[in-house]
Amino acid sequence: MNKNTILAWATFIMIIFGILLVALGIFKYNEIAGWGFVSVGLGFLAIAWVFNALKGRV
C-alpha cells in the first residue's frame, strides 16, 4: 500500500466514525453529552476533509 491508499483508508474510517458520533449525539444522547458527541464527530469529519485534500500532495 502506498501513502495515497493509506490516506484514503484513513479518510474513509474517519468519515464513518464522524457520522457515527454525530448520529449518537443526535439520536441517543439528548442531554448535554450529545453536544460533545456532535462536536467531536464534526471534528472527525473536518480532519477527514483535510486527509482527503492531502491525497496526491504528500
N, CA, C and O of each residue as an XYZ file, in Angstrom:
232
protein
N       0.843     -1.189      0.000
C       0.000      0.000      0.000
C       0.882      1.245      0.000
O       1.844      1.345      0.762
N       0.538      2.177     -0.861
C       1.296      3.424     -0.864
C       0.615      4.459      0.036
O      -0.426      4.193      0.636
N       1.218      5.627      0.113
C       0.703      6.624      1.064
C      -0.665      7.165      0.664
O      -1.440      7.543      1.542
N      -0.989      7.217     -0.618
C      -2.318      7.684     -1.017
C      -3.404      6.688     -0.622
O      -4.510      7.085     -0.254
N      -3.094      5.404     -0.696
C      -4.059      4.388     -0.273
C      -4.292      4.462      1.229
O      -5.421      4.314      1.698
N      -3.228      4.691      1.974
C      -3.362      4.805      3.428
C      -4.189      6.041      3.786
O      -5.035      5.979      4.678
N      -3.951      7.163      3.100
C      -4.756      8.355      3.360
C      -6.214      8.139      2.971
O      -7.115      8.654      3.633
N      -6.452      7.390      1.911
C      -7.831      7.108      1.507
C      -8.543      6.266      2.562
O      -9.694      6.543      2.900
N      -7.872      5.245      3.084
C      -8.471      4.415      4.127
C      -8.691      5.218      5.406
O      -9.721      5.072      6.064
N      -7.727      6.062      5.758
C      -7.887      6.899      6.961
C      -9.065      7.853      6.790
O      -9.822      8.074      7.735
N      -9.224      8.414      5.606
C     -10.350      9.300      5.341
C     -11.663      8.550      5.467
O     -12.606      9.048      6.082
N     -11.731      7.363      4.893
C     -12.952      6.557      4.940
C     -13.322      6.191      6.378
O     -14.481      6.314      6.774
N     -12.348      5.747      7.150
C     -12.610      5.358      8.539
C     -13.040      6.571      9.367
O     -13.947      6.464     10.192
N     -12.404      7.714      9.156
C     -12.772      8.898      9.927
C     -14.151      9.414      9.544
O     -14.861      9.943     10.399
N     -14.549      9.276      8.285
C     -15.907      9.670      7.889
C     -16.926      8.772      8.563
O     -17.947      9.252      9.055
N     -16.658      7.468      8.592
C     -17.583      6.536      9.241
C     -17.727      6.871     10.731
O     -18.844      6.945     11.243
N     -16.605      7.071     11.423
C     -16.667      7.376     12.848
C     -17.281      8.751     13.097
O     -17.999      8.929     14.081
N     -17.019      9.721     12.234
C     -17.625     11.036     12.389
C     -19.136     10.981     12.270
O     -19.847     11.583     13.074
N     -19.632     10.258     11.265
C     -21.078     10.120     11.098
C     -21.675      9.351     12.273
O     -22.758      9.686     12.752
N     -20.968      8.320     12.738
C     -21.447      7.546     13.888
C     -21.548      8.413     15.146
O     -22.537      8.333     15.874
N     -20.541      9.232     15.402
C     -20.564     10.091     16.586
C     -21.656     11.156     16.495
O     -22.322     11.451     17.487
N     -21.838     11.728     15.317
C     -22.905     12.718     15.157
C     -24.261     12.056     15.358
O     -25.135     12.623     16.014
N     -24.445     10.862     14.799
C     -25.717     10.159     14.967
C     -25.963      9.801     16.429
O     -27.089      9.914     16.912
N     -24.917      9.368     17.139
C     -25.075      9.087     18.571
C     -25.492     10.340     19.339
O     -26.370     10.291     20.201
N     -24.856     11.450     19.018
C     -25.190     12.689     19.707
C     -26.601     13.164     19.428
O     -27.242     13.748     20.301
N     -27.096     12.922     18.217
C     -28.432     13.400     17.856
C     -29.507     12.456     18.369
O     -30.501     12.899     18.945
N     -29.315     11.155     18.164
C     -30.403     10.217     18.418
C     -30.369      9.556     19.796
O     -31.427      9.258     20.349
N     -29.191      9.319     20.364
C     -29.133      8.578     21.625
C     -29.051      9.495     22.838
O     -29.800      9.333     23.801
N     -28.140     10.454     22.786
C     -27.913     11.309     23.951
C     -28.569     12.663     23.712
O     -28.060     13.479     22.942
N     -29.685     12.897     24.366
C     -30.424     14.143     24.177
C     -30.015     15.219     25.168
O     -30.525     16.338     25.106
N     -29.104     14.903     26.083
C     -28.718     15.867     27.106
C     -27.436     16.579     26.686
O     -27.116     16.661     25.501
N     -26.724     17.080     27.657
C     -25.514     17.854     27.386
C     -24.438     16.997     26.712
O     -23.665     17.511     25.903
N     -24.376     15.715     27.029
C     -23.361     14.844     26.433
C     -23.517     14.768     24.913
O     -22.535     14.552     24.203
N     -24.731     14.942     24.411
C     -24.964     14.918     22.964
C     -24.206     16.010     22.239
O     -23.730     15.807     21.123
N     -24.092     17.179     22.876
C     -23.324     18.266     22.257
C     -21.855     17.879     22.091
O     -21.231     18.220     21.087
N     -21.308     17.174     23.066
C     -19.919     16.726     22.966
C     -19.726     15.715     21.860
O     -18.753     15.788     21.109
N     -20.656     14.762     21.754
C     -20.554     13.768     20.690
C     -20.630     14.429     19.320
O     -19.866     14.083     18.418
N     -21.544     15.375     19.161
C     -21.693     16.038     17.865
C     -20.454     16.863     17.532
O     -20.001     16.859     16.387
N     -19.901     17.570     18.514
C     -18.723     18.399     18.227
C     -17.506     17.545     17.891
O     -16.731     17.899     17.001
N     -17.328     16.430     18.588
C     -16.206     15.540     18.271
C     -16.418     14.897     16.898
O     -15.467     14.740     16.133
N     -17.662     14.526     16.585
C     -17.961     13.961     15.262
C     -17.673     14.949     14.151
O     -17.138     14.571     13.109
N     -18.023     16.223     14.359
C     -17.716     17.238     13.348
C     -16.205     17.448     13.216
O     -15.705     17.718     12.124
N     -15.488     17.323     14.322
C     -14.026     17.394     14.251
C     -13.441     16.256     13.443
O     -12.509     16.457     12.665
N     -13.987     15.050     13.623
C     -13.547     13.910     12.831
C     -13.785     14.164     11.348
O     -12.926     13.867     10.518
N     -14.952     14.714     11.013
C     -15.256     14.989      9.608
C     -14.336     16.068      9.036
O     -13.955     15.999      7.868
N     -13.977     17.060      9.847
C     -13.058     18.101      9.385
C     -11.663     17.532      9.123
O     -11.027     17.888      8.132
N     -11.191     16.660      9.996
C      -9.874     16.055      9.793
C      -9.903     15.125      8.578
O      -8.924     15.041      7.836
N     -11.030     14.425      8.374
C     -11.154     13.577      7.185
C     -11.116     14.418      5.918
O     -10.566     13.991      4.903
N     -11.693     15.602      5.972
C     -11.660     16.510      4.821
C     -10.212     16.926      4.517
O      -9.818     16.999      3.353
N      -9.430     17.196      5.557
C      -8.024     17.552      5.376
C      -7.244     16.385      4.790
O      -6.428     16.569      3.887
N      -7.495     15.164      5.311
C      -6.816     13.984      4.764
C      -7.148     13.802      3.290
O      -6.278     13.455      2.492
N      -8.410     14.036      2.928
C      -8.808     13.894      1.535
C      -8.103     14.942      0.675
O      -7.722     14.651     -0.459
N      -7.925     16.142      1.192
C      -7.242     17.199      0.446
C      -5.751     16.893      0.291
O      -5.126     17.343     -0.669
N      -5.179     16.136      1.223
C      -3.751     15.832      1.162
C      -3.410     14.712      0.197
O      -2.247     14.545     -0.168
N      -4.416     13.934     -0.227
C      -4.120     12.816     -1.134
C      -3.483     13.350     -2.411
O      -3.989     14.298     -3.012
N      -2.397     12.754     -2.818
C      -1.704     13.172     -4.034
C      -0.706     14.294     -3.834
O       0.082     14.577     -4.736
N      -0.715     14.946     -2.669
C       0.205     16.054     -2.418
C       1.330     15.672     -1.465
O       2.352     16.356     -1.405
N       1.153     14.606     -0.736
C       2.167     14.225      0.253
C       3.136     13.247     -0.375
O       4.072     12.795      0.284
